[in-house]
Amino acid sequence: MTGDDRELLDRRLLFVTGKGGVGKTSIAASLALLASQQGRRTLVCEIDAKGDLADAFESGPLTFSPRELAPNLLGMAMDTEQSLREYLKLQLRVPMLGRIGPLARTFDFVADAAPGVKEILTVGKLCYEVRERTYDLIVVDASATGHVIGQLAAPQAINELVKVGRVRDQTRWMVDILSDPAQTAAVIVSAPEEMPVSETLELAGRLKAETDVRLAAVMVNKVLPELFGRAEEEVFHALQRPVTTAVLADAVGSSVDQVGPVLDAAQLAVTLRRTRAGHLTRLRDELSGDVPLMYVPYLFTRAHGVRSTRAMAEALAAEIGY
Amino acid sequence: MATRSTSRSKSPKRPKARKADGTLEQLCASKEIVVTCGSGGVGKTTTAAALAAMAAAHLGGKVLVLTVDPAKRLATALGLEEFGNVETRVPEELFTAAGVEPQGELWAAMLDTKQSWDELVRTHAPDDGTREAILANPLYQNITGKFVQSHDYIAMERLYEIHASGRYDLIVVDTPPTRNAIDFLEAPERMADFFSSRLLRWLIAPYKSRLYNAASKPFYLIADRILGSQFLADIAEFFILFQTMYAGFVERAEAVKRTLQDPRTTFMVVTTLDAAPAREAEFFIDALESRRLDLGALVLNKVLPEYFINRGATGVARRLASDPAAVAVELPAELGDPALVERVLREVGESFLNYRVVATREAETRAELSRQPEIVASVPFFESDIYDLAGLLRLGEQIWR
């Protein structure tokens, strides 16, 4: 699908999620970069502080206080304890913050004991930034499949658990932001392999059933190029015959020992592409028809880091239709 | 039941600069627990199942693969409709069908977090009333069902329970895809800490004795304002109930920890050579080392063939990519239209060079990672998915010897 998905980046809050290993962080980083290149003041936020997002921009460790990664683009790492401090300071105007004593220990306790506290502090911080309109767009490198549901459902869950109190008042406006498809959406990153496709389908179902967040797109990452059409493939098979391979070796002034692996490599590429195409078909068939499916080509790049983030942003721009 | 010697004591830790000369076969023969770890999407579950299948086929004894989140396909491959919390034997016919006469038995089970927690509560609750009150508590449901940490703990707890039962000669465990890679190693300890924490007692105190500790007042004031006092009371009630199981819990957590540190337990780190999983694998290797846990093996998955970094082949690919026309005219005319042949040659050359970029990067990552463990095994990029036990055994053959 190309050309009519431009509204993807017109929202305020975009959760990018997916199974581990599919390139969730790379896609989140590239989407954020693309948005910033288009003049949107963008924040990209890493939820699981593993440092992958910092690597995508070669920026050094990210912290709770945003730092500039590129023009128009800021990056931060979620830290629930810091989020609580900010919340206490801003929302409750708790005056004696310094005198609470070991907030960290108290926090650990509350966070471990009360379900959803870490989740609400995570989503709460993001919603707060949306409400304050500090940024045009916040791209969230969200938690992997499974955990993300807990996070997105947290405000609603707390609403149900906590009958009175400050938190209940607070969660209401969060639910309003999260459930508004014009403001908030999720993107699932997938890959043309069995488990990622299965998890994508499952996650798409759970997003719909358990959260109020709209699924804006499924992005299939690492899509391998089609090597041959039918006619080309026939020629290729002919080349694989030992007699022809020998002629080919002569023609390039080399030996069968060295030409053989090159043909094997092409065969591997063809087979990989074909296996993956089957998984893609399943994804297309089983995914609800109103969810746009986008394809991001496998990038044969030498290095990770900011260069591959830029390359992927370009590929995304083409796919989204800019 | 076939038995094999598990009494072989482990030789004292060898000096650091170890050579990669052992095999996974030897490792499985000398250990009772292999804990598989690695980041998500690297083929951890499949590798664990393949290793268990190989051990059952060739070493004998009873082998259990304990998995967390198996693909439907894996259950099918093991001839099971679906995994359950109950250990199930993999039919012997599947081995026979794969052309292998198994020496032992292969069993499989999936970890159901909720069910495992319930069983744990049943074991440790002091009386029926407490047990029912805990099981019915909505917070309990929330904590056991949704908390990542609770998955980590229960996986290790279940492992301990099965190992202690002595039902198996070898247990291969697949760990949960943890957010923080080391969570599950620390889970038993954190669980014990949590139940013995002063804060917990502090919080519960007023509900227990109605005696407010003056020092705790600011905390309650804030907690009340944030959470509402009813909710706070609910939490307290839950933990008062849970505390009745305190002694049992802490003791269990300690035992789980000892099992992980036991010389009969080893860890197998699984990764691909992609940058992010490889970095996490490195982190794992360090984490194991700093906790004095045994890193038995490193398995590299989906490794591209070595021919991609062959200089001669690369030369051929460059030639095909840069001047396919000159090569095409030398080939027999019956191959087809010269323009078509030219296009095929260019594609073949360019594809090789594309993958070569990736293979070169992978080779560097591999060199970085392979410094540490005694056993390094690599699995080639399989051209198709694994659909049956034969497929698992085929994968297993790649890493076994």
Interface residues (C-beta under 8 A of the other chain):
Chain A: K19 G20 G21 V22 T25 D48 K50 D52 D55 L88 L92 V94 M96 R99 I100 G101 R105 T106 D108 F109 V110 D112 A113 A114 P115 G116 S143 A144 H147 G150 A157 L161 V162 K163 V164 G165 R166 V167 R168 A191 E194 M195 P196 S198 P225 L227 F228 A231 E232 E234 V235 F236 A238 L239 T244 V247 L248 D250 A251 V252 G253 S254 S255 D257 Q258 V259 P261 V262 L263 D264 A265 A266 L268 A269 T271 L272 T275 F300 T301 R302 A303 H304
Chain B: S39 G40 G41 V42 A71 K72 R73 P138 L139 N142 I143 K146 F147 V148 Q149 P177 R179 N180 F194 S197 L199 L200 L203 P218 F219 I222 A223 D224 R225 I226 L227 G228 S229 Q230 F231 I235 F239 T272 D274 A275 A276 P277 E280 P305 Y307 F308 N310 G312 A313 G315 V316 A317 R319 L320 V327 E330 L331 P332 L335 G336 L340 V341 R343 V344 E347 V348 G349 S351 F352 N354 Y355 V357 V358 T360 R361 F381 E383 S384 D385
